[in-house]
Amino acid sequence: MRIKNLIMTTITLLTGLGANASDADSLIVMRGFPTDEVGIEQGVSACYAGRIDDQLVMAGGCNFPVNTLAPDSKKVYYRGIYATTTDDGDQLNWRLVGMLPEPLAYGVTVTYDNSMIVVGGMNNDGSRGAVYRVKIVDGKAEVSTLPSLPCTADNMAGSLVGRHLYIAGGAMDGKASNRVLRLDLDNLSAGWQDVKPFPGMVRVQPVAGSMGDNRFCLFGGFAPAGNGEEAKLAMDGCIYDETTDEWQVVEGPKDDMNQPLFVGGGAAINLCSDQLLVMGGVNKDVFLSAVNHPQPDYLSHPIEWYHFNPYTLYYDKAGWKVLYKSSETARAGAALTQTHHGLYVIGGELKPRVRSNKVVKYPKR
């Protein structure tokens, strides 16, 4: 009952905000970020996050902690698993509760049966295919393994659909892909199974969710340059129906000026099985220009120049709605999760290479 009440409260709060609601009225910038690994205190992007025992849990992630904007700055990946209780205030007291078996970022996380499942990702050794399940027992993280992916995978999206765990797109075995894989969490011995690939272009860094008990949805992402063609953006989405084994192409989101909005690099979370929240991501025009026509001064601009997506969006069977607009959520590679006290946006990029060590909360009202 508490989860149902939280979902309804969150939906009521967010749908009541409107695109012009002020930051002060609705968002809380939290205090506290992990500090136990050298460099992580500067903030990370592409971390894993979920809820265990109504605690916020985050793990992994990456940043450029030394000489951030220098051409030879090295990306650092992290292993720590951190947890914090939440309340109605603005303080998070993160504790290091364990370590992932390897440093990781750019994978998929889902919360499942009071645990967090970490799927794939990458580190300085390349793309990975391991799948880990994280539980917290007596204040410490216990990490077990689930069936590994049949390929390496990073920069993909994923979601639970009922008891099925999906991942889709990203780079699989080092190549941008429209492959879709599914793991039946009630039949782990069967391992990961291929389902019909999603239609259209490949999608790197899309967002995903469920649209009911038997439907998986995917939005955004980009097709990298290759074979003599420039990079392209996916502005639409598609929905897979387990009952028919068919994909349906659907309209993508629009901003408050009714212009197509790119959500690649954003974050998504299901408020319930058929209601999806999406926030953040890169700006379509700035990003596409950068990847197709790179300029030597690209990293030197102020944060505002990159125009990361400031919108919080809501999607259900009726379509898209802009709920909110805030510079505090204009991030790429952030993590999005919730406890009974609210919905939390963790870390992410403020501009290329520059990470945020802020956690922002949509509070429970």
C-alpha positions as CSV (number, residue, x, y, z in Angstrom):
1,M,0.0,0.0,0.0
2,R,2.8,2.4,0.8
3,I,4.3,1.9,-2.7
4,K,0.9,2.5,-4.3
5,N,0.5,5.7,-2.3
6,L,3.9,6.9,-3.2
7,I,3.3,6.3,-6.9
8,M,0.0,8.2,-6.8
9,T,1.5,11.1,-4.8
10,T,4.5,11.3,-7.2
11,I,2.1,11.4,-10.2
12,T,-0.1,14.0,-8.6
13,L,2.9,16.1,-7.7
14,L,4.6,16.0,-11.0
15,T,1.5,16.3,-13.2
16,G,0.4,19.3,-11.1
17,L,3.7,21.2,-11.5
18,G,3.4,22.3,-15.1
19,A,6.2,23.4,-17.3
20,N,6.6,26.8,-15.6
21,A,6.7,25.7,-12.0
22,S,9.6,27.3,-10.2
23,D,12.6,25.4,-8.9
24,A,12.1,26.6,-5.3
25,D,8.5,25.4,-5.2
26,S,9.2,21.8,-6.2
27,L,12.8,20.6,-6.3
28,I,15.1,20.1,-3.3
29,V,18.8,20.1,-3.9
30,M,20.1,17.5,-1.4
31,R,23.3,17.8,0.7
32,G,25.8,14.9,0.7
33,F,27.5,12.8,-1.9
34,P,29.9,9.8,-1.6
35,T,33.5,10.5,-0.8
36,D,35.1,7.1,0.1
37,E,36.8,6.6,-3.3
38,V,39.3,9.3,-4.3
39,G,37.8,11.5,-7.0
40,I,34.2,10.3,-6.7
41,E,33.4,13.4,-4.6
42,Q,33.5,15.5,-7.8
43,G,30.4,13.7,-9.0
44,V,29.9,10.9,-11.5
45,S,27.7,10.1,-14.5
46,A,26.4,6.8,-15.8
47,C,26.2,5.2,-12.4
48,Y,23.8,2.4,-11.3
49,A,21.1,3.3,-8.8
50,G,18.0,1.7,-7.2
51,R,16.1,1.2,-4.0
52,I,16.8,-1.5,-1.4
53,D,15.0,-1.5,2.0
54,D,13.7,1.9,1.1
55,Q,17.3,3.2,1.0
56,L,18.8,4.9,-2.0
57,V,21.6,2.8,-3.4
58,M,24.2,3.9,-6.0
59,A,27.2,2.1,-7.4
60,G,29.9,2.7,-10.0
61,G,29.9,5.6,-12.4
62,C,32.8,7.5,-13.9
63,N,34.3,11.0,-14.2
64,F,37.5,12.9,-15.2
65,P,38.8,13.9,-11.8
66,V,42.2,15.3,-12.8
67,N,42.6,18.1,-15.3
68,T,39.0,17.6,-16.4
69,L,39.1,19.5,-19.7
70,A,42.6,18.7,-20.7
71,P,43.0,16.6,-23.9
72,D,44.9,13.9,-22.0
73,S,42.6,13.8,-19.0
74,K,41.9,10.2,-18.0
75,K,38.4,8.8,-17.3
76,V,38.2,7.0,-14.0
77,Y,35.6,4.3,-13.2
78,Y,34.4,3.5,-9.7
79,R,33.5,0.3,-7.8
80,G,31.9,1.5,-4.6
81,I,28.3,0.6,-3.6
82,Y,26.8,3.3,-1.5
83,A,23.6,3.5,0.5
84,T,21.7,6.2,2.4
85,T,18.4,6.3,4.2
86,T,16.0,9.0,3.2
87,D,13.6,11.2,5.0
88,D,11.7,14.4,4.4
89,G,14.8,16.6,4.8
90,D,17.6,17.6,2.5
91,Q,20.5,15.6,3.9
92,L,21.8,12.3,2.5
93,N,24.4,10.4,4.6
94,W,26.0,8.0,2.1
95,R,27.8,4.9,3.5
96,L,30.2,2.7,1.6
97,V,28.5,-0.7,2.0
98,G,30.5,-2.8,-0.5
99,M,32.2,-3.0,-3.8
100,L,31.2,-4.2,-7.3
101,P,33.4,-7.0,-8.6
102,E,34.8,-4.5,-11.1
103,P,34.6,-0.8,-11.8
104,L,31.6,-0.1,-14.0
105,A,29.5,2.6,-15.7
106,Y,27.2,3.0,-18.7
107,G,25.1,-0.1,-18.1
108,V,21.5,-0.7,-16.9
109,T,20.0,-0.9,-13.4
110,V,16.6,-2.1,-12.2
111,T,15.2,-2.5,-8.8
112,Y,13.8,-6.0,-8.3
113,D,12.5,-7.9,-5.3
114,N,14.3,-5.6,-2.8
115,S,17.5,-5.8,-4.7
116,M,19.3,-3.9,-7.5
117,I,20.3,-5.7,-10.7
118,V,23.3,-4.3,-12.5
119,V,23.6,-5.2,-16.2
120,G,26.6,-4.8,-18.4
121,G,28.4,-1.5,-18.8
122,M,32.0,-0.7,-19.4
123,N,35.3,0.3,-17.8
124,N,38.9,0.9,-18.9
125,D,39.1,-2.8,-20.0
126,G,36.3,-2.3,-22.4
127,S,32.6,-3.3,-22.7
128,R,31.3,-5.9,-20.2
129,G,28.7,-8.6,-20.2
130,A,28.4,-9.6,-16.5
131,V,25.1,-9.2,-14.6
132,Y,25.2,-8.7,-10.8
133,R,22.5,-8.7,-8.2
134,V,23.1,-6.5,-5.1
135,K,21.3,-7.0,-1.8
136,I,22.0,-5.3,1.5
137,V,22.2,-7.7,4.5
138,D,23.1,-6.4,8.0
139,G,24.2,-3.1,6.5
140,K,26.6,-4.6,4.0
141,A,26.2,-5.2,0.3
142,E,26.1,-8.8,-0.9
143,V,26.8,-9.2,-4.6
144,S,25.8,-12.4,-6.5
145,T,25.9,-13.1,-10.2
146,L,23.0,-13.7,-12.6
147,P,23.3,-15.2,-16.1
148,S,25.7,-13.2,-18.1
149,L,24.7,-11.5,-21.3
150,P,25.5,-13.4,-24.6
151,C,27.5,-10.4,-25.6
152,T,29.1,-7.4,-24.1
153,A,26.8,-4.4,-23.8
154,D,27.2,-0.7,-22.9
155,N,25.3,2.5,-23.4
156,M,22.0,0.6,-23.8
157,A,18.7,1.0,-22.1
158,G,16.6,-1.5,-20.1
159,S,13.6,-2.0,-17.9
160,L,11.5,-4.6,-16.1
161,V,8.3,-5.6,-17.8
162,G,6.5,-7.7,-15.3
163,R,9.1,-10.4,-14.3
164,H,11.1,-10.0,-17.6
165,L,14.2,-7.9,-17.7
166,Y,14.9,-6.3,-21.1
167,I,17.9,-4.5,-22.5
168,A,18.0,-2.9,-25.9
169,G,20.3,-1.0,-28.2
170,G,23.6,0.5,-27.2
171,A,26.9,-1.1,-28.2
172,M,26.7,-4.9,-28.3
173,D,30.0,-6.7,-28.9
174,G,31.4,-3.3,-29.7
175,K,28.9,-2.4,-32.5
176,A,25.9,-0.1,-32.3
177,S,22.9,-2.3,-32.3
178,N,19.2,-2.7,-32.5
179,R,19.3,-6.0,-30.7
180,V,16.9,-6.7,-27.8
181,L,17.6,-9.3,-25.1
182,R,15.3,-10.6,-22.4
183,L,15.9,-12.5,-19.2
184,D,12.9,-14.2,-17.4
185,L,13.7,-13.7,-13.8
186,D,11.5,-16.7,-12.9
187,N,13.5,-18.9,-15.2
188,L,17.1,-17.9,-14.9
189,S,18.3,-21.3,-16.2
190,A,17.1,-20.3,-19.6
191,G,19.5,-17.4,-19.7
192,W,19.1,-14.3,-21.9
193,Q,17.0,-14.7,-25.0
194,D,16.9,-12.6,-28.2
195,V,13.5,-11.1,-29.1
196,K,12.7,-9.3,-32.3
197,P,15.1,-6.4,-32.9
198,F,13.5,-3.0,-32.7
199,P,12.8,-1.3,-36.0
200,G,14.6,1.5,-37.7
201,M,18.1,2.8,-36.9
202,V,20.3,1.5,-34.1
203,R,20.0,3.5,-30.9
204,V,23.0,4.3,-28.6
205,Q,22.1,5.9,-25.2
206,P,18.3,5.6,-25.5
207,V,15.9,5.5,-22.6
208,A,13.4,2.6,-21.9
209,G,10.6,1.6,-19.7
210,S,7.4,-0.6,-19.6
211,M,4.0,0.4,-20.9
212,G,2.0,-2.2,-19.0
213,D,2.6,-5.8,-18.0
214,N,3.5,-7.0,-21.5
215,R,4.9,-4.0,-23.3
216,F,8.5,-2.6,-23.5
217,C,9.1,0.9,-24.8
218,L,12.2,2.6,-26.1
219,F,12.8,6.3,-27.0
220,G,15.7,8.5,-28.2
221,G,19.2,7.3,-28.9
222,F,21.5,8.0,-31.8
223,A,23.1,6.1,-34.6
224,P,26.9,6.8,-34.7
225,A,28.6,7.9,-37.9
226,G,29.8,5.0,-40.1
227,N,29.9,3.6,-43.6
228,G,30.3,7.1,-45.0
229,E,27.1,8.4,-43.3
230,E,26.9,11.0,-40.6
231,A,25.5,10.3,-37.1
232,K,21.7,10.5,-36.9
233,L,19.3,11.0,-34.0
234,A,16.2,8.9,-33.2
235,M,13.4,11.4,-32.4
236,D,10.7,8.8,-32.2
237,G,10.1,5.7,-30.1
238,C,8.8,2.1,-30.4
239,I,6.9,-0.3,-28.3
240,Y,7.2,-4.1,-28.2
241,D,4.2,-6.2,-27.3
242,E,5.1,-9.6,-25.9
243,T,1.7,-11.0,-26.7
244,T,2.1,-10.3,-30.5
245,D,5.9,-10.3,-30.8
246,E,5.5,-7.0,-32.8
247,W,6.9,-3.5,-32.6
248,Q,4.9,-0.3,-33.1
249,V,6.6,3.0,-33.9
250,V,5.2,5.8,-31.8
251,E,5.7,9.6,-31.6
252,G,8.5,11.0,-29.5
253,P,8.3,13.8,-27.0
254,K,8.0,17.6,-27.7
255,D,9.1,20.6,-25.6
256,D,6.8,23.3,-24.3
257,M,7.0,25.0,-27.7
258,N,5.8,21.9,-29.4
259,Q,9.2,21.2,-31.0
260,P,10.6,17.7,-31.2
261,L,12.7,16.9,-28.2
262,F,15.6,14.5,-28.0
263,V,15.9,12.4,-24.9
264,G,19.1,10.5,-25.8
265,G,21.4,10.4,-22.8
266,G,18.5,11.0,-20.4
267,A,17.1,8.9,-17.6
268,A,13.8,7.1,-17.3
269,I,11.8,5.5,-14.5
270,N,8.4,3.8,-14.3
271,L,6.1,5.4,-11.8
272,C,4.0,2.3,-12.3
273,S,3.9,-0.3,-15.0
274,D,2.3,1.9,-17.6
275,Q,3.4,5.4,-16.6
276,L,6.9,6.5,-17.5
277,L,8.9,9.5,-16.4
278,V,11.8,10.8,-18.5
279,M,14.2,13.6,-17.8
280,G,17.5,15.1,-19.0
281,G,19.7,14.3,-22.0
282,V,21.7,16.2,-24.5
283,N,20.5,18.9,-26.9
284,K,19.8,17.5,-30.3
285,D,21.4,20.4,-32.3
286,V,24.5,20.9,-30.2
287,F,25.2,17.1,-29.9
288,L,24.6,16.4,-33.6
289,S,26.9,19.2,-34.7
290,A,29.6,18.0,-32.2
291,V,29.7,14.4,-33.4
292,N,29.4,15.2,-37.1
293,H,31.6,18.3,-37.2
294,P,33.8,18.3,-34.2
295,Q,35.5,21.6,-33.2
296,P,38.7,22.0,-31.2
297,D,37.1,24.3,-28.7
298,Y,34.1,22.1,-28.1
299,L,34.9,21.4,-24.4
300,S,35.7,25.1,-23.6
301,H,32.2,26.6,-23.5
302,P,30.2,27.4,-20.4
303,I,27.6,24.9,-19.2
304,E,24.7,27.0,-20.6
305,W,26.1,26.8,-24.1
306,Y,25.4,23.0,-24.4
307,H,21.6,23.4,-23.7
308,F,21.1,20.1,-22.1
309,N,17.5,19.0,-21.8
310,P,15.8,20.7,-18.8
311,Y,12.4,19.0,-19.2
312,T,10.8,16.4,-17.0
313,L,8.4,14.4,-19.2
314,Y,5.5,12.0,-18.5
315,Y,4.4,9.3,-20.9
316,D,1.4,6.9,-20.9
317,K,-1.1,5.5,-23.3
318,A,-2.4,9.0,-24.0
319,G,1.0,10.2,-25.1
320,W,3.5,12.7,-23.9
321,K,3.2,15.6,-21.5
322,V,5.7,18.2,-20.3
323,L,5.6,18.3,-16.6
324,Y,8.4,20.5,-15.6
325,K,11.4,22.6,-16.7
326,S,14.4,23.2,-14.5
327,S,18.1,23.8,-15.0
328,E,18.7,21.5,-12.0
329,T,17.7,18.4,-14.0
330,A,19.4,19.5,-17.2
331,R,21.9,16.6,-17.1
332,A,23.0,13.8,-19.3
333,G,23.9,10.4,-17.9
334,A,22.1,10.9,-14.6
335,A,20.4,8.1,-12.6
336,L,16.8,8.3,-11.6
337,T,15.3,6.3,-8.7
338,Q,12.7,6.7,-5.9
339,T,12.0,5.9,-2.3
340,H,9.0,6.6,-0.1
341,H,10.2,10.1,0.4
342,G,10.5,11.2,-3.2
343,L,12.1,10.8,-6.6
344,Y,15.9,11.4,-6.8
345,V,18.1,12.5,-9.7
346,I,21.7,11.4,-9.0
347,G,24.8,12.9,-10.6
348,G,25.2,13.1,-14.3
349,E,27.0,15.5,-16.7
350,L,26.5,19.2,-16.7
351,K,28.5,19.5,-19.9
352,P,30.9,17.1,-21.6
353,R,33.4,15.8,-19.0
354,V,32.1,17.9,-16.2
355,R,30.1,15.9,-13.7
356,S,27.6,16.9,-11.0
357,N,27.9,15.8,-7.4
358,K,24.4,17.0,-6.7
359,V,21.3,14.9,-5.9
360,V,18.0,16.6,-6.6
361,K,14.7,15.4,-5.1
362,Y,11.2,15.8,-6.4
363,P,9.7,15.6,-2.9
364,K,6.7,13.6,-1.7
365,R,3.8,15.9,-1.0
